[in-house]
Amino acid sequence: MNLFQIILIFFGLSLMLLSSMLYSYRKISKGFLVTLVFSSLILIIVALFPDFTFVLSKILGVSRGADAVVYLAILFLFLMLVRTNIKIMELELKLTKLVRNLAIENAKFPKKNKKRSK
């Protein structure tokens, strides 16, 4: 086992620990926890069994295992980007509704003058 494999295993275990701590503090959702733990497990498996990337590359029709890993990482990052954009749009909508409701509640209407000037 070389130094790079040890670093990958350490990073995978650290990511698992961090994600479980964040979930226990209710900072991330259960779905995101599953995604992080699954990604950590894949990272550890690839670190322990580097030939697995070769098998994966043959399944995906790519010539090298490293290429398959890079392609899957790009796909994963793209999906995370889409998820983040959806969350941002949801937050913008909530903020708009909140500001609108606060503006309606705090609106000050001018009082009508009962005297009419001639």
Phi and psi restraints in degrees (value plus and minus 20) as a CYANA .aco file:
   2 ASN   PHI    -116.4   -76.4
   2 ASN   PSI     156.8   196.8
   3 LEU   PHI     -82.8   -42.8
   3 LEU   PSI     -59.2   -19.2
   4 PHE   PHI     -83.2   -43.2
   4 PHE   PSI     -59.5   -19.5
   5 GLN   PHI     -84.5   -44.5
   5 GLN   PSI     -60.3   -20.3
   6 ILE   PHI     -84.0   -44.0
   6 ILE   PSI     -60.6   -20.6
   7 ILE   PHI     -84.8   -44.8
   7 ILE   PSI     -62.3   -22.3
   8 LEU   PHI     -83.7   -43.7
   8 LEU   PSI     -61.7   -21.7
   9 ILE   PHI     -85.0   -45.0
   9 ILE   PSI     -65.0   -25.0
  10 PHE   PHI     -80.1   -40.1
  10 PHE   PSI     -63.4   -23.4
  11 PHE   PHI     -83.6   -43.6
  11 PHE   PSI     -62.8   -22.8
  12 GLY   PHI     -82.4   -42.4
  12 GLY   PSI     -64.6   -24.6
  13 LEU   PHI     -86.4   -46.4
  13 LEU   PSI     -59.2   -19.2
  14 SER   PHI     -84.3   -44.3
  14 SER   PSI     -60.0   -20.0
  15 LEU   PHI     -84.3   -44.3
  15 LEU   PSI     -59.4   -19.4
  16 MET   PHI     -82.9   -42.9
  16 MET   PSI     -66.2   -26.2
  17 LEU   PHI     -82.8   -42.8
  17 LEU   PSI     -65.8   -25.8
  18 LEU   PHI     -83.1   -43.1
  18 LEU   PSI     -63.3   -23.3
  19 SER   PHI     -87.0   -47.0
  19 SER   PSI     -57.1   -17.1
  20 SER   PHI     -88.1   -48.1
  20 SER   PSI     -56.1   -16.1
  21 MET   PHI     -86.3   -46.3
  21 MET   PSI     -63.8   -23.8
  22 LEU   PHI     -83.1   -43.1
  22 LEU   PSI     -57.2   -17.2
  23 TYR   PHI     -88.0   -48.0
  23 TYR   PSI     -58.8   -18.8
  24 SER   PHI     -87.2   -47.2
  24 SER   PSI     -48.7    -8.7
  25 TYR   PHI    -108.7   -68.7
  25 TYR   PSI     -13.8    26.2
  26 ARG   PHI      40.2    80.2
  26 ARG   PSI      17.9    57.9
  27 LYS   PHI    -113.1   -73.1
  27 LYS   PSI     -41.4    -1.4
  28 ILE   PHI    -151.0  -111.0
  28 ILE   PSI     138.4   178.4
  29 SER   PHI    -102.2   -62.2
  29 SER   PSI     148.5   188.5
  30 LYS   PHI     -84.9   -44.9
  30 LYS   PSI     -58.4   -18.4
  31 GLY   PHI     -83.3   -43.3
  31 GLY   PSI     -61.3   -21.3
  32 PHE   PHI     -89.8   -49.8
  32 PHE   PSI     -54.1   -14.1
  33 LEU   PHI     -81.2   -41.2
  33 LEU   PSI     -66.1   -26.1
  34 VAL   PHI     -81.1   -41.1
  34 VAL   PSI     -61.1   -21.1
  35 THR   PHI     -82.3   -42.3
  35 THR   PSI     -65.0   -25.0
  36 LEU   PHI     -87.2   -47.2
  36 LEU   PSI     -61.3   -21.3
  37 VAL   PHI     -87.0   -47.0
  37 VAL   PSI     -61.4   -21.4
  38 PHE   PHI     -82.2   -42.2
  38 PHE   PSI     -63.0   -23.0
  39 SER   PHI     -83.6   -43.6
  39 SER   PSI     -59.4   -19.4
  40 SER   PHI     -84.5   -44.5
  40 SER   PSI     -62.3   -22.3
  41 LEU   PHI     -83.4   -43.4
  41 LEU   PSI     -62.4   -22.4
  42 ILE   PHI     -81.0   -41.0
  42 ILE   PSI     -62.9   -22.9
  43 LEU   PHI     -81.1   -41.1
  43 LEU   PSI     -63.6   -23.6
  44 ILE   PHI     -87.7   -47.7
  44 ILE   PSI     -60.8   -20.8
  45 ILE   PHI     -82.7   -42.7
  45 ILE   PSI     -63.7   -23.7
  46 VAL   PHI     -84.5   -44.5
  46 VAL   PSI     -55.9   -15.9
  47 ALA   PHI     -89.5   -49.5
  47 ALA   PSI     -59.8   -19.8
  48 LEU   PHI     -97.6   -57.6
  48 LEU   PSI     -55.9   -15.9
  49 PHE   PHI    -145.8  -105.8
  49 PHE   PSI      61.6   101.6
  50 PRO   PHI     -82.6   -42.6
  50 PRO   PSI     -44.2    -4.2
  51 ASP   PHI     -89.3   -49.3
  51 ASP   PSI     -35.7     4.3
  52 PHE   PHI     -81.3   -41.3
  52 PHE   PSI     -52.6   -12.6
  53 THR   PHI     -87.4   -47.4
  53 THR   PSI     -50.8   -10.8
  54 PHE   PHI     -86.9   -46.9
  54 PHE   PSI     -63.7   -23.7
  55 VAL   PHI     -82.4   -42.4
  55 VAL   PSI     -62.5   -22.5
  56 LEU   PHI     -82.6   -42.6
  56 LEU   PSI     -58.8   -18.8
  57 SER   PHI     -86.5   -46.5
  57 SER   PSI     -55.9   -15.9
  58 LYS   PHI     -88.7   -48.7
  58 LYS   PSI     -56.1   -16.1
  59 ILE   PHI     -85.7   -45.7
  59 ILE   PSI     -61.7   -21.7
  60 LEU   PHI    -102.3   -62.3
  60 LEU   PSI     -30.8     9.2
  61 GLY   PHI      60.1   100.1
  61 GLY   PSI       8.7    48.7
  62 VAL   PHI    -126.6   -86.6
  62 VAL   PSI     130.8   170.8
  63 SER   PHI     -94.6   -54.6
  63 SER   PSI     -56.4   -16.4
  64 ARG   PHI    -142.2  -102.2
  64 ARG   PSI     132.2   172.2
  65 GLY   PHI     -87.0   -47.0
  65 GLY   PSI     -56.3   -16.3
  66 ALA   PHI     -84.9   -44.9
  66 ALA   PSI     -56.8   -16.8
  67 ASP   PHI     -83.6   -43.6
  67 ASP   PSI     -61.1   -21.1
  68 ALA   PHI     -81.9   -41.9
  68 ALA   PSI     -61.9   -21.9
  69 VAL   PHI     -83.5   -43.5
  69 VAL   PSI     -63.3   -23.3
  70 VAL   PHI     -84.3   -44.3
  70 VAL   PSI     -63.9   -23.9
  71 TYR   PHI     -82.2   -42.2
  71 TYR   PSI     -63.0   -23.0
  72 LEU   PHI     -87.0   -47.0
  72 LEU   PSI     -56.0   -16.0
  73 ALA   PHI     -85.5   -45.5
  73 ALA   PSI     -61.0   -21.0
  74 ILE   PHI     -83.8   -43.8
  74 ILE   PSI     -62.7   -22.7
  75 LEU   PHI     -81.7   -41.7
  75 LEU   PSI     -63.5   -23.5
  76 PHE   PHI     -82.3   -42.3
  76 PHE   PSI     -65.0   -25.0
  77 LEU   PHI     -84.4   -44.4
  77 LEU   PSI     -57.2   -17.2
  78 PHE   PHI     -83.5   -43.5
  78 PHE   PSI     -64.1   -24.1
  79 LEU   PHI     -83.4   -43.4
  79 LEU   PSI     -58.2   -18.2
  80 MET   PHI     -87.3   -47.3
  80 MET   PSI     -55.7   -15.7
  81 LEU   PHI     -85.2   -45.2
  81 LEU   PSI     -63.5   -23.5
  82 VAL   PHI     -82.9   -42.9
  82 VAL   PSI     -63.6   -23.6
  83 ARG   PHI     -81.0   -41.0
  83 ARG   PSI     -62.6   -22.6
  84 THR   PHI     -84.8   -44.8
  84 THR   PSI     -61.5   -21.5
  85 ASN   PHI     -83.8   -43.8
  85 ASN   PSI     -58.7   -18.7
  86 ILE   PHI     -83.2   -43.2
  86 ILE   PSI     -63.5   -23.5
  87 LYS   PHI     -82.2   -42.2
  87 LYS   PSI     -61.0   -21.0
  88 ILE   PHI     -83.6   -43.6
  88 ILE   PSI     -62.9   -22.9
  89 MET   PHI     -83.6   -43.6
  89 MET   PSI     -59.3   -19.3
  90 GLU   PHI     -83.1   -43.1
  90 GLU   PSI     -62.9   -22.9
  91 LEU   PHI     -85.4   -45.4
  91 LEU   PSI     -58.9   -18.9
  92 GLU   PHI     -82.8   -42.8
  92 GLU   PSI     -60.8   -20.8
  93 LEU   PHI     -84.9   -44.9
  93 LEU   PSI     -63.2   -23.2
  94 LYS   PHI     -82.5   -42.5
  94 LYS   PSI     -62.2   -22.2
  95 LEU   PHI     -84.5   -44.5
  95 LEU   PSI     -61.5   -21.5
  96 THR   PHI     -81.2   -41.2
  96 THR   PSI     -64.2   -24.2
  97 LYS   PHI     -84.5   -44.5
  97 LYS   PSI     -60.2   -20.2
  98 LEU   PHI     -84.2   -44.2
  98 LEU   PSI     -66.4   -26.4
  99 VAL   PHI     -84.6   -44.6
  99 VAL   PSI     -59.7   -19.7
 100 ARG   PHI     -82.9   -42.9
 100 ARG   PSI     -65.0   -25.0
 101 ASN   PHI     -85.6   -45.6
 101 ASN   PSI     -60.1   -20.1
 102 LEU   PHI     -85.0   -45.0
 102 LEU   PSI     -58.1   -18.1
 103 ALA   PHI     -85.9   -45.9
 103 ALA   PSI     -58.8   -18.8
 104 ILE   PHI     -88.8   -48.8
 104 ILE   PSI     -63.0   -23.0
 105 GLU   PHI     -86.2   -46.2
 105 GLU   PSI     -55.8   -15.8
 106 ASN   PHI    -118.7   -78.7
 106 ASN   PSI      -7.6    32.4
 107 ALA   PHI     -88.3   -48.3
 107 ALA   PSI     118.3   158.3
 108 LYS   PHI    -133.5   -93.5
 108 LYS   PSI      96.6   136.6
 109 PHE   PHI    -114.3   -74.3
 109 PHE   PSI     120.7   160.7
 110 PRO   PHI     -87.7   -47.7
 110 PRO   PSI     120.9   160.9
 111 LYS   PHI     -96.4   -56.4
 111 LYS   PSI     121.8   161.8
 112 LYS   PHI     -99.6   -59.6
 112 LYS   PSI     113.9   153.9
 113 ASN   PHI    -102.7   -62.7
 113 ASN   PSI     105.2   145.2
 114 LYS   PHI     -95.0   -55.0
 114 LYS   PSI     -46.8    -6.8
 115 LYS   PHI    -102.6   -62.6
 115 LYS   PSI     115.9   155.9
 116 ARG   PHI    -123.4   -83.4
 116 ARG   PSI     109.5   149.5
 117 SER   PHI    -105.3   -65.3
 117 SER   PSI     123.1   163.1
